[in-house]
Amino acid sequence: MYSLVTKPIIKRSHHIIESDNGNICIGEIPGKAKIIKSPPEWVKVVLSKLDGEHTLPRIIKELLNRNLNVEEHEVIDFIRKMISCGLVEDNIISSELLTSREIELYDRQLLQFSLIDNDNLSSIKYQERLKKSRVLVLGMGGWGTWCSLQLALIGVGTLRIVDGDVVELSNLNRQVLYTEDDIGKSKVDSAENGIYRHNKYTKIEKYFEFLTPSENRVNDLLDSVDMILLAWASLGYYKKNTVEDIIHKVAIDKSIPIIELGGDPHEISIGPIYLNNKIGKTYFDVKHQIKKTFYSDDSIVKDFQEARMKQQFLNGVRKVNAWQSSPSLAVMSGLVVDQVIKVITKYDTISLEGRKIKISLRDFSFAEEKLFNGDK
């Protein structure tokens, strides 16, 4: 009879608020909070006892001793409904994957998971999903280092990082994992050390190479991967036979989600996400559409866009073709990793499947490119 939970507790992420007219609200997130209108006195007593210290038999015994005009089955039914609504969990926390130190380390995001809790699970289960995950980060420049740092901070179990470059002095003010001691060293070795400084529980698989359009090599790098971050400027939409084409092809074959990102000092872009789940559209479904919308309807502007793609610069091949500073990188990577967490854990609904969001850092204007709706 008492096998619901051992020591029930109102989720630590949830407030219990009583209005002046006696109504009670548990939680504060629209669609997740529950309102109890004019509850009987015994309900308030039960709520006060759902503190993680009382067992269910003890709660019932205390209520019956206080003569609150409530039956045992009413208390059990009430707590069962609270559990089914995702408002109550067991205060007995244990994990076969996470150490007690890790559980304390991730305490605040465990609260975040329990706020939404789409799968109606203990927040520990969401953290375990992160622990078991392997995320591939392609490119360890500004985009890749900031995203890798945040992925490690939130507890992704394994990061597979790929880059064939070495650290330069000009990297240090924006590529967050490197220090002056790393100058001249490979980015993947230096990134590994930088990540370990922040979270020793994240494992690093490093590949010191520039990825080429080799399907066999891409297939190897995508083996056993749960999510891919394409952390370089993707030209696959505008050119033929690119490495991006191969990455997306293999990801579709292996059903691996991909998120794209980008930006410059004045604008950031997040998305789209391709879930590659055999339901939503893929990169190849929208590639022509994106290419078509990229080029201006103005023929003169289009001519210059095409010339730029061919790097037809009169002042020679530009030494720096893309750059971004730390403020915009920090914003962009936070928004990207938030979506990655949701793809992996499923604690909340993702927002960027088939969508690219652009944010101007000059005037904080937003623009959205809606590529598809998540189904065929």
C-alpha positions as CSV (number, residue, x, y, z in Angstrom):
1,M,0.0,0.0,0.0
2,Y,2.8,2.4,0.9
3,S,5.1,1.7,-2.1
4,L,4.7,5.1,-3.8
5,V,8.0,6.6,-2.6
6,T,10.0,6.1,0.5
7,K,10.3,9.7,1.8
8,P,8.2,11.9,-0.4
9,I,9.2,15.5,-0.8
10,I,7.8,18.5,-2.8
11,K,10.4,19.1,-5.5
12,R,13.0,21.5,-4.2
13,S,12.5,23.6,-7.3
14,H,8.8,24.2,-6.4
15,H,7.4,26.8,-4.1
16,I,4.1,26.2,-2.3
17,I,2.3,29.5,-2.3
18,E,-0.9,30.3,-0.5
19,S,-3.0,33.2,-1.7
20,D,-5.0,35.5,0.6
21,N,-8.2,33.7,-0.3
22,G,-6.8,30.3,0.8
23,N,-6.0,28.8,-2.6
24,I,-2.6,27.0,-3.0
25,C,-0.3,26.9,-6.0
26,I,2.6,24.4,-6.2
27,G,5.3,25.5,-8.7
28,E,5.5,28.6,-10.8
29,I,6.0,27.4,-14.4
30,P,3.0,27.9,-16.6
31,G,1.6,24.6,-17.7
32,K,3.5,22.8,-14.9
33,A,2.3,24.5,-11.7
34,K,-0.9,23.1,-10.1
35,I,-3.5,25.1,-8.2
36,I,-5.6,23.6,-5.4
37,K,-8.7,25.7,-4.8
38,S,-10.0,26.1,-1.2
39,P,-8.3,22.9,0.1
40,P,-9.4,21.3,3.4
41,E,-7.0,21.8,6.3
42,W,-5.6,18.3,6.1
43,V,-4.2,19.1,2.6
44,K,-2.1,21.9,4.1
45,V,-0.8,19.6,6.8
46,V,0.1,16.9,4.3
47,L,2.0,19.5,2.2
48,S,3.9,20.6,5.2
49,K,4.9,16.9,5.9
50,L,6.2,16.3,2.3
51,D,9.6,17.4,3.4
52,G,11.7,14.4,2.6
53,E,12.0,13.5,6.3
54,H,8.6,11.8,6.8
55,T,7.7,8.4,5.4
56,L,4.2,7.9,4.1
57,P,3.1,5.7,7.1
58,R,4.3,8.4,9.5
59,I,2.5,11.2,7.6
60,I,-0.8,9.2,7.8
61,K,-0.3,8.4,11.4
62,E,0.3,12.0,12.4
63,L,-2.8,13.1,10.4
64,L,-5.1,10.5,12.0
65,N,-3.8,11.4,15.5
66,R,-4.8,15.0,14.8
67,N,-8.5,14.2,14.0
68,L,-8.5,16.1,10.8
69,N,-11.5,14.3,9.3
70,V,-9.6,12.5,6.6
71,E,-9.4,8.9,5.7
72,E,-6.1,7.0,5.0
73,H,-7.1,6.3,1.4
74,E,-7.7,10.0,0.8
75,V,-4.1,10.9,1.8
76,I,-2.7,8.1,-0.3
77,D,-4.7,9.2,-3.4
78,F,-3.7,12.8,-2.9
79,I,0.0,12.0,-2.7
80,R,-0.4,9.6,-5.7
81,K,-1.9,12.5,-7.7
82,M,0.9,14.8,-6.7
83,I,3.4,12.3,-7.9
84,S,1.6,11.8,-11.2
85,C,1.6,15.6,-11.7
86,G,5.3,15.7,-11.3
87,L,5.2,17.7,-8.1
88,V,6.6,15.2,-5.6
89,E,9.7,13.0,-5.8
90,D,11.5,10.7,-3.4
91,N,14.1,12.3,-1.2
92,I,16.2,9.1,-1.3
93,I,18.7,10.0,-4.0
94,S,21.1,7.4,-5.5
95,S,22.8,6.8,-8.8
96,E,24.8,4.0,-10.2
97,L,26.5,6.4,-12.6
98,L,27.1,9.5,-10.6
99,T,29.2,9.9,-7.5
100,S,27.9,11.8,-4.5
101,R,30.3,14.5,-5.4
102,E,28.9,14.8,-8.9
103,I,25.4,15.0,-7.5
104,E,26.4,17.9,-5.4
105,L,28.4,19.5,-8.2
106,Y,25.3,19.5,-10.5
107,D,22.8,20.4,-7.8
108,R,21.5,23.6,-9.4
109,Q,20.9,22.1,-12.8
110,L,19.1,19.2,-11.1
111,L,16.7,21.8,-9.9
112,Q,16.4,23.1,-13.4
113,F,15.5,19.6,-14.7
114,S,12.8,19.1,-12.1
115,L,11.1,22.4,-12.9
116,I,10.0,21.1,-16.3
117,D,10.5,17.4,-16.1
118,N,8.8,16.4,-19.4
119,D,9.4,12.7,-18.8
120,N,8.3,12.7,-15.2
121,L,11.6,11.4,-13.9
122,S,13.9,12.0,-11.0
123,S,16.2,14.8,-12.0
124,I,19.1,12.4,-11.4
125,K,17.9,10.4,-14.4
126,Y,18.3,13.4,-16.7
127,Q,21.8,14.0,-15.4
128,E,22.6,10.4,-16.0
129,R,21.5,10.8,-19.6
130,L,24.1,13.6,-19.9
131,K,26.7,11.4,-18.2
132,K,26.1,8.6,-20.7
133,S,26.2,10.9,-23.7
134,R,29.0,11.5,-26.2
135,V,29.0,14.8,-28.1
136,L,31.2,15.4,-31.1
137,V,32.5,19.0,-31.5
138,L,33.9,19.7,-34.9
139,G,36.3,22.7,-34.7
140,M,38.0,24.0,-31.5
141,G,38.2,27.7,-32.4
142,G,36.0,30.3,-30.7
143,W,32.7,28.4,-31.3
144,G,34.0,25.0,-30.3
145,T,35.9,26.0,-27.2
146,W,33.1,28.0,-25.7
147,C,30.6,25.2,-26.4
148,S,32.9,22.5,-25.2
149,L,33.5,24.3,-21.9
150,Q,29.8,24.6,-21.3
151,L,29.1,21.0,-22.3
152,A,31.7,19.9,-19.7
153,L,30.3,22.2,-17.0
154,I,26.8,20.7,-17.4
155,G,28.2,17.1,-17.2
156,V,28.4,15.6,-20.6
157,G,30.2,12.3,-20.1
158,T,32.4,12.3,-23.2
159,L,33.5,15.0,-25.6
160,R,35.0,14.0,-28.9
161,I,36.9,17.1,-30.2
162,V,38.4,17.5,-33.7
163,D,40.8,20.2,-34.9
164,G,44.1,20.2,-36.7
165,D,45.2,23.7,-35.7
166,V,47.6,24.9,-33.1
167,V,47.1,27.7,-30.5
168,E,48.2,31.2,-31.5
169,L,48.4,34.4,-29.4
170,S,45.4,35.9,-31.2
171,N,43.3,33.0,-30.1
172,L,43.6,33.7,-26.4
173,N,41.1,36.6,-26.0
174,R,38.3,34.6,-27.5
175,Q,39.0,30.9,-27.4
176,V,38.2,30.3,-23.8
177,L,40.1,27.0,-23.1
178,Y,43.6,28.2,-24.0
179,T,46.3,30.1,-22.1
180,E,49.7,31.5,-23.0
181,D,51.3,28.3,-22.0
182,D,49.4,26.6,-24.9
183,I,50.8,28.7,-27.7
184,G,52.3,26.5,-30.4
185,K,50.6,23.4,-29.0
186,S,47.7,21.5,-30.6
187,K,44.3,22.9,-29.9
188,V,42.9,19.5,-29.0
189,D,45.6,18.8,-26.4
190,S,45.3,22.3,-24.9
191,A,41.5,22.0,-24.9
192,E,41.7,18.7,-23.1
193,N,43.7,20.4,-20.3
194,G,41.4,23.4,-20.2
195,I,38.3,21.2,-19.9
196,Y,39.8,19.1,-17.1
197,R,40.5,22.3,-15.2
198,H,36.8,22.8,-15.1
199,N,35.4,19.3,-14.8
200,K,37.5,16.2,-14.3
201,Y,34.5,14.0,-14.8
202,T,34.2,14.7,-18.5
203,K,36.2,12.3,-20.7
204,I,38.0,13.7,-23.7
205,E,38.5,11.9,-27.0
206,K,40.8,14.1,-29.2
207,Y,41.6,14.0,-32.9
208,F,44.4,16.3,-34.1
209,E,43.3,16.6,-37.8
210,F,41.4,18.7,-40.2
211,L,38.4,16.8,-41.4
212,T,38.2,16.2,-45.2
213,P,35.4,14.9,-47.4
214,S,36.2,11.3,-46.7
215,E,33.1,9.3,-45.9
216,N,35.1,6.5,-44.3
217,R,36.9,8.9,-42.0
218,V,33.7,10.8,-41.1
219,N,32.0,7.5,-40.4
220,D,34.7,6.6,-37.9
221,L,34.5,10.0,-36.1
222,L,30.7,9.7,-35.8
223,D,30.8,6.3,-34.3
224,S,28.8,6.0,-31.0
225,V,28.1,9.7,-31.0
226,D,24.8,11.1,-29.6
227,M,25.0,14.7,-30.8
228,I,27.1,16.7,-33.3
229,L,28.0,20.4,-33.0
230,L,29.2,21.8,-36.4
231,A,31.4,24.5,-34.9
232,W,32.8,26.1,-38.0
233,A,31.3,28.2,-40.9
234,S,29.3,25.7,-42.9
235,L,29.6,26.2,-46.6
236,G,27.9,23.0,-47.6
237,Y,24.7,24.9,-48.5
238,Y,26.5,27.0,-51.1
239,K,29.1,24.6,-52.6
240,K,29.2,21.1,-53.9
241,N,31.0,18.0,-52.5
242,T,31.9,19.6,-49.1
243,V,32.8,17.9,-45.9
244,E,29.6,19.3,-44.4
245,D,27.7,17.2,-47.0
246,I,29.5,14.1,-45.9
247,I,28.9,14.8,-42.2
248,H,25.2,15.3,-42.7
249,K,24.9,12.2,-44.9
250,V,26.6,10.0,-42.3
251,A,24.6,11.6,-39.4
252,I,21.4,10.8,-41.2
253,D,22.5,7.2,-41.7
254,K,23.3,6.9,-38.0
255,S,20.3,9.0,-36.8
256,I,22.6,11.5,-35.0
257,P,21.2,15.0,-34.3
258,I,23.2,18.0,-35.6
259,I,23.1,21.6,-34.5
260,E,24.6,24.4,-36.5
261,L,25.8,27.7,-35.1
262,G,27.6,30.8,-36.3
263,G,28.2,34.5,-35.8
264,D,30.5,37.5,-35.9
265,P,31.2,40.4,-33.5
266,H,27.8,41.9,-34.2
267,E,25.4,39.0,-34.8
268,I,25.0,35.5,-33.6
269,S,23.0,32.6,-35.1
270,I,21.8,29.5,-33.4
271,G,20.4,26.5,-35.3
272,P,18.9,24.8,-37.1
273,I,18.8,21.5,-35.4
274,Y,18.4,18.4,-37.6
275,L,17.2,15.6,-35.4
276,N,17.7,13.0,-38.2
277,N,15.1,10.8,-36.6
278,K,13.4,9.6,-39.8
279,I,10.5,12.0,-39.0
280,G,11.7,15.6,-39.5
281,K,13.3,17.0,-42.6
282,T,17.1,16.7,-43.1
283,Y,19.9,19.0,-44.3
284,F,19.4,17.7,-47.9
285,D,15.7,18.4,-47.8
286,V,16.3,22.1,-47.3
287,K,19.8,22.7,-48.7
288,H,18.5,24.2,-52.0
289,Q,16.0,26.3,-50.1
290,I,18.7,27.8,-47.9
291,K,21.0,28.5,-50.8
292,K,18.2,30.2,-52.7
293,T,17.2,32.5,-49.8
294,F,20.9,33.3,-49.0
295,Y,21.4,35.1,-52.3
296,S,19.8,38.5,-52.7
297,D,17.1,39.2,-55.3
298,D,19.2,42.3,-56.3
299,S,21.4,41.1,-59.1
300,I,24.2,43.4,-58.2
301,V,24.3,42.3,-54.5
302,K,24.1,38.7,-55.7
303,D,27.1,39.2,-57.9
304,F,29.1,40.4,-55.0
305,Q,27.9,37.5,-52.7
306,E,29.0,35.0,-55.3
307,A,32.3,36.7,-55.8
308,R,32.9,36.7,-52.0
309,M,32.2,32.9,-51.9
310,K,35.0,32.5,-54.5
311,Q,37.2,34.8,-52.3
312,Q,37.7,37.2,-55.2
313,F,39.4,39.8,-53.0
314,L,41.5,42.5,-54.8
315,N,43.6,42.8,-51.6
316,G,44.6,39.2,-51.8
317,V,43.3,36.2,-49.9
318,R,42.2,37.5,-46.5
319,K,44.3,36.2,-43.6
320,V,41.2,36.3,-41.3
321,N,37.9,35.4,-43.0
322,A,35.8,35.0,-39.9
323,W,36.2,36.2,-36.3
324,Q,34.1,36.7,-33.2
325,S,34.8,38.2,-29.8
326,S,34.2,36.7,-26.3
327,P,31.0,38.5,-25.5
328,S,29.1,37.3,-28.5
329,L,30.7,33.8,-28.2
330,A,29.5,33.5,-24.6
331,V,26.0,34.4,-25.5
332,M,25.9,32.1,-28.6
333,S,27.4,29.1,-26.9
334,G,25.0,29.3,-23.9
335,L,22.0,29.2,-26.2
336,V,23.4,26.4,-28.3
337,V,24.3,24.2,-25.3
338,D,20.9,24.8,-23.7
339,Q,19.4,23.2,-26.8
340,V,21.9,20.3,-26.7
341,I,20.9,19.6,-23.1
342,K,17.3,19.3,-24.2
343,V,18.0,17.1,-27.1
344,I,20.0,14.7,-25.0
345,T,18.0,14.7,-21.7
346,K,14.5,15.4,-23.1
347,Y,13.7,17.1,-19.9
348,D,12.2,20.0,-21.9
349,T,11.1,20.6,-25.5
350,I,13.7,21.8,-28.0
351,S,13.0,25.0,-29.8
352,L,15.3,25.0,-32.9
353,E,14.4,22.0,-34.9
354,G,14.1,23.4,-38.4
355,R,14.7,27.0,-37.1
356,K,17.6,29.4,-37.2
357,I,17.5,32.4,-34.9
358,K,19.7,35.4,-35.5
359,I,20.3,38.0,-32.8
360,S,21.9,41.4,-33.5
361,L,24.2,42.5,-30.8
362,R,24.0,46.1,-32.1
363,D,20.3,46.7,-31.5
364,F,19.0,43.3,-30.1
365,S,16.7,42.7,-33.0
366,F,15.7,39.1,-33.7
367,A,15.2,37.4,-37.0
368,E,14.0,33.9,-37.6
369,E,14.5,31.6,-40.6
370,K,11.8,28.9,-40.5
371,L,13.1,26.0,-42.6
372,F,10.6,23.3,-41.6
373,N,8.1,22.3,-38.9
374,G,9.7,19.1,-37.7
375,D,7.7,16.7,-39.9
376,K,7.6,15.8,-43.5
